[in-house]
Amino acid sequence: MGTSLRNIRGGGIGHRSFRRGVALPAAVLGAFALALVASGAAGSAVDAGKAPSYTMRLAGPGTTNELIVRIAEKQGFFRREGINLQRIELAGGTAILAALTGGSIDVALLGTSNIPIANHNGGKLRGIGVLTTGMDLTLAMSASAAADARVTQRSTPQAKIRALRGKSVGLPTPGSISTVLAEVVMKQQGLDPQKDVKEVFLGSSAGIAAGYAAGRVDAVIHLLPTPLLGLADRPGITLDFGDLPGLARTNWASFVMLQPSMAAKPGMVVAFMRAIVRAREFILNNRERASQIGRTLFAPVPTAVWNAAYTQTVAGYARGILYTPRGWQNAVGIASSTVGRAMDMTLAEGATNLYVEKAARQLKVDLRKRRT
């Protein structure tokens, strides 16, 4: 997971944030109380007069894969479960991880590969449920660069990656999970990221989108919706990394807690996951309505950008919110590539399906049912 995009206008790059809320750098983590956003969203599903039994503080980056949490808020699913959710937005995984390990929040939305990395360094993180399965990285390549490489939108995913040879590619920061994964995929297609492509580190999501739109790079790779935003000003082709062989089943992002906190309040964790399961069912069973609601929960973006981001996000929910051995090992592999050494952490050591499975049983929802 990564930062969400700032500076968006109706047709491209402007001065609005894709998310609503405050993005705080790690330096001001001590001031969380000023940034907490109480959910307060009451829907028809709320049990009238039921006082919250738990207060939970959650932090995420404000990207579209956070939609499931926003829907759970808006439809009153957290309050129905007796949870007073306080949500904040932080600029990137480093700040979110610092907030979690520092005890400022209870639940973090993080890339799953953060779990083995943090725990290898003495952390006590545990995944309590999958947020999205499959990659939410996207490649955008300008039409001129694509024509030069003789690829089109209909070309294979592998061909689009190989087309980056000799091109300049905009990425967030050196060593970020998004950058590392992009480099891993390039290597799988026979490219040396340091020799065969020109990596240009553009920092924030805003920098990446603006750099592409201004023609500073031939292509960009980042989380949605960033790569799509510049296409209105500079048309090109795209690639959903989830279409690459072997990556579609990766347990990409997770709901993460500290092991001691999770063990101390198992009832709270199950209640939280019940709200998430309710939100997932609502989204998958009411996709058009959920899209309409979702657009009101984030700052405006062009319709085509929202539709693409929403479709890819929902596909990640549909693939499943249970950890699988393959999905977990893919995440550990990304962690190994990130730190430059082999990491060995089993699913049982880093994550659990216990709470989400219990929540689903209580709601009579079959999480193993294939959804498309």
N, C-alpha and C positions, 0 to 999 in steps of 0.2 A: 504494500500500500504506500501511497505517497501523498504529497500535498495537493490540495485542490487549486483550481485556477482562479486567479484574480484577473481583473481587467478584461471584461467581456462586454461587448455591446451586441445589439441585435443581429448584426451581420458579420461580426468578427471580433477584433481586439478593440477594447474600449476601456470603460472605467467602472465595471460592475464585477462583483465577485460571484462565482458560480454557486458558492454556498452562502448560507445566511448564518451569521455568528461571528465570533472573533477568533482569529488565528493568532495564537500566542507563541512566541519563541521560548526555548527552554529556559532562558535567563529570567523569565518572570513566572516560573512555575509556582513560586511561593505566593503569588497573588491570585490563585485559582478561585478563591471565594468571590472575587469580583467578576469572574467570567462564567460562572455556573449558570446554565440555562435550565430552569425548571420546566419539566415537560408540560404540565398544565393542559394538555390537549385532551378534551373530553369528547368521546364519540358515543354513539348509541350503544356500544358494547360495555360502557362503564357501568359498574354496579353502583347505583346511586347511594350516596351516604356512607360508602365503605372507606374507612380511614386507611391510608397506606400502612402496611406493616413493616416495610423496609424503605430505607433511602439508599439509592445506589448512584454512584458517580461514574459516568462513562465518558471516555474521550475517544474521538476518532478524527480523521483528517478532513472530513467533510466531502469526500469524493462520492460518486454515485453508488458505489457498493454499500454505502451507509444507508441507502434507501430503506432497507428492511427495518432499521431502527426508527427512522422517521415515520414510517407507516404505522409501526407499533405505537408510537406516541400519538399520532394523529387520530388513530382509531380507538384510542383509549385502552389498548391491550395491557400496557404496563400497570395502569391504575386498576384495571380489572383484577390483576394478580396481586394487588396490594403493594405495588412498587411506586415510590415517588422517585422518578428518574431525573437526575440532574446531568445534563449533557454539555460538554464543552468541545470545542474544536481546536486542535493543535496542529502546527505546521510540520507534519512529517513524523515518521516512525521514531526518530531519536527522542523527540520531545514527549511523545506519547509513552514510550518505554520508560523514560525518566520519571514521568508522573506516576506510572504504575508501581515501579520499584520503590519510589519515594513515599508511597502510601497516600498520595493526593487523590487518586481515583481507585475505584473498585474493579472496573472492567475496562479493558483496552481493545480497540479494533486494530489489529496488527497483522502484518504479513506473518504467516505461520513459521517461516524460516527464522524469525526472530527468537522463537522459543529455544531451539537447540543452541543458537549462538549465545543467548543470555545465560542459559543454564550451564553451558560449558565454562562460563566465567563465574560460576557460583550463584547464579540467580535461582529463583524458585518459581518460575512461570509454569502455568499449565493451561493448555487449550481446553475450553469447556464446550466448544462447538465450532463447526466450520461456518464462516461467514460466506465465502464464495469458493466454489470448486472450478478450477480452470483459470487460465491467465486473464488478467484484466489489463494487460499491456497491449498497446496498439502502435503500429507503424504507419506513418503517413509519408509518402514520397511524392515530390513534385512531378507534374506531368512531363516536364522537360527531362528530368533525371530518369524517369521511367522509360521515356521514349529512347533515350540514349542507351539504356540497358536492355531495350527491347522486351520489356515486360508490360503487361496490362493488368487491369483489375481481375481478369479471368485467369491469370497465370497462377501456378501452384504456389503455396506458401513458401516452399523451399526456394523456388525461383526468385521470389520477391526478396528474400534475405540475401541470396547470392548476388542480386542486382545492386547491393550496397557497395560492391567492390569499386574502389576508386572514388567513392562519394563521401561527402561530409555529412555526418550524422549528429544531430542534436540530442544530447542526453542530459539528465539532471545533474548529478555530481559524481565524481570518482568514488567507486566503492559502494554506492547505494545499491540496494537490492535490485531496483529496476535496471540500473546500469549493468550490474553483474549478470543478470539474466539475459539482457540483450547481448552481452559479450559471449555468454555460453552458447546461445543460439547461433551467433555468427560462426563460432568455432565448429559447431556441429555441421555447418554448411561449407566448411573448408576455408573460412576467412580468419585471418589474424587481425583482431581489432586494432592492434597497435601499428600494423604495417599496411593492411589492405584497405582500411577505411580511415577517414580523418574524424576522430572523435572531437566534438565541440561541446564542452560542458556549459550549459546555459542556466543552470541553477534551478530556480523556481519554475512552477508550471507556467506562470505568466511569461517568464523569460523564454521558455521553450516555444510556446505558441507564437510569441512576438518574433522570435528569431526565424521561425519557419515562414511566417507571413511576410517578413521583410526580405526573404531570400538569402539570409545569412548561411543557411545550410540546405543541402539537397533533400534531407529527410529528418524526421524526428521519431523517437521512440519514447513513449511515456504512458502513464495511466490515462484512461478516459476521464473527461472529454478532451483533454489537452491537445492530442494530435489532430483532432477533427476541426478545431476552431479556426485554424488558419486556412482550411480548404476553401472557404467562401471567398477569400481574397487571392488564393493561390491554389488552384485545383490540382488534384493529383490522385494517386491510388492509395489504398489502405490495406493493412493486414491485421487481423485479429490473431494475437499470439495463441489464443485458444484453439485455432485451427491447425497449429503445428503438431505433427505426430508426437505422441508421448506426453504432451503438456496438458491436454484437455481434462485429465482426471486429477491434476495436482490440487491438493488442499491448500489453496493459495493464501487465503486470509482467514483469520480466526477471531473468536471472542476469547480473550485471554485474561486470566486472573492470577493472583499469587496463590500458591498452594496452601499456605496457612489460612488465608481469608476464605478460600473455597471450602476447606475442611471445617472451618468454624461455623459456617452458615449454609449447610446444604439445602435447607428449605428455601432460602433466598435464591440460590443458584437455580434450583428447579423452577421456581416461580418466574425468574428472568427468562429461562429457556422456553417456558410455556408461552410467554408473550411473543417470543421470536418465532416459535412454531406457528402460532396464530397468524402472525404477520406474513410469514411465508405462504401459508395456505390462502390467505386473502389475496396476495399478489398473484399467485399462480392460477387461482380460480377466477380472478377478476382483473385481467391484465390491462384492458383498456381503461377501466376505472382507476386502477392503481397508478397507471401512467398519468392520468389527469390529476390525481391527488399529488403525485410526486412532483409534477411541474410547479405546483404551488409551494412546495417545501424547499425549493432551491431557487436562487436568483435566475432571472430569465436568460435563456440561451436560444439560438436559432432552433427551429423545430427539427430540422434534420439532425442537428447535433444531439438534441435531447433524445430523439427516437433511437439513434444509433447507440448512445450510451445506455439508455433504458433497456433496449433489447439485449445487449451484451451482459448487463448486470443481472437481468432476470434469468438469462441462460445459466449464469453462475449459481443462482439459487436453485434452479431446476435440476442441475447436475447432482445436488445433494448437500446436506449440511452435517453428514456423518463423516468422521475420519475413516479412511480406508488404509490398509497397509501400503498400497501403491501410492496413494495420494500423499501420505505422510512421508514416505521415503523420497518422493520427488522434492518435497519441501526441504528435507534434510540435505538432499543433493544441492539445492540452491544455496543453503547455508554453508556447505562445504566450499562451494565456488566463491562465496562472498568473502570468507576468511582465509582462503588459500590453503586449507588443510582438510583432511578427511574428518568428518564428524560422525560419530556413531551413537545415535540415540533412538531407542525403540519408541513405537507409538505409545506403549504403556507408560513409558518414562516421561513423555512430554505432553500427552493429551489424553482425554477420556471422552467417551460417548455416553457415560453413565447418566448424566443429568439431562441431556437432550432426549435420550431414549426413554427415560422415565417420564419426562414432560409429554412426549408424543403418546405414550401408552395411556396416560391420564386423559388426553384429549381424543384418544381413539384415532390417531393419525398414523398411517403407515409410511414411515420415512424411506423405506426401501422400495416403495412403488416407483416405477420409472416415470419420470415427468419430462416433458419436452417443451 
